[in-house]
Amino acid sequence: MSTEELMSEAVSLPVDIRLKLVERLLQSLNPSQKEIDEMWATEAERRVREIESGEVKTVPGDKVFSKISDRLKE
């Protein structure tokens, strides 16, 4: 089925079915909060592993904010 055929079929559906279709399509584009939380948890675990393995070094917060402040003054 081509895109045009699909669109033609979709617009001919009853309004309540089109609404369900739209909601489902939007859900497929936007991850749920649960999915977002899972992605952040995975990212946090990866970062912890990198720190613990010595792959990356941490920078104290006061140094980070000092550098930011210096850059903003430029």
Secondary structure, 3 states (H helix, E strand, C coil): CCHHHHHHHHHCCCHHHHHHHHHHHHHHHCCCHHHHHHHHHHHHHHHHHHHHHCCCCCCCHHHHHHHHHHHHHC
